[in-house]
Amino acid sequence: MAVSQSVFVELDFFLLIVLSLLLPAAIYGYMMWKRALSRLAIFGFGLSLIVLAGVNVAVLRRLAELTAHTPSLLDDQLFASGISLALYLVPALFAGVGINIISHLLVSHLTEAERRYRRAHRQRSADQLEP
């Protein structure tokens, strides 16, 4: 298997672009475009962002390994140096947003459940007070 001159021509690099820019932008765009979304859809989008972040980190690690086998210095500067830390902030952002979306769903569900419980409890108390 021939060693390529740069990781920028590898399939993994294009996968990184898709996972880092295109898919998250499509998810955000769709969520903003839709006027109404079900809880299940919102949960799916949040979970998708978390999964994308994990896959993105795996692809970044793979690209860092590939740079060791390429003669290009630009690859080394981007994927195998301190600059690569900045690349890991993108998946961290996606994971954070995904966790925040799921957390929002959980908090809103628990608030509604608590409200329903209070209404039901008040109704039972009122029924017991009536002679």
Secondary structure, DSSP 8 states (H G I E B T S, - for coil): ----S-GGGSHHHHHHHIIIIIHHHHHHHHHHH-S---HHHHHHHHHHHHHHHHHHHHHHHHHHHHHTT---HHHHHHHSSTTHHHHHHHHHHHHHHHHHHHHHHHHHHHHHHHHHHHHHHHHHHHHHH--
